[in-house]
């Protein structure tokens, strides 16, 4: 099914916020103490999604987050990343993502 995964997931009783950069994501997480899940692409403008995860863990050690990475690179799907709860292959299946959440 072709769809915008974020609108499908966010319309399922979940509150979602989005950011187009690592710094914007950090700013949102700093402001909103209710955020407990981060879904990030490996490839982002500037810093990577893995950089984002490391920055979040460094800046907010007292908070617990579920970390999910999405990628179109098959070799990354099989990789094991510390601090990452799930790796999802693009294109994103919103139903699979909801199962993980």
Phi, psi and omega in degrees: 000129176275127180197166171273104187303323184293322179289325177295315182290317183289340179274004183256052178067017177248142175268128183236146174232150179229154180218146180258011177203163178298314182296322177294319178299316179299318179299316180296316181296323178296320183282326187250100183288350180275350180292127180228002179223137178236124175246120184225149173278148176297314181268122177221160175297131180081248180282157182272170175298327176293323174299317180302313180301314180297320179294317179300313181295327179286316185280334185230058184295339182278348182258150178253130180233145166269124183253123180235129178251139172244143182206153174260001183265111185302325182294333179282337181298323183274354182286158177245117181247128175296146177074004178253124183277330181204149174238124183244134179278138174273149000291147185286131171267111185299330180289321176294318179298318179298325176298320181291321181291000000 
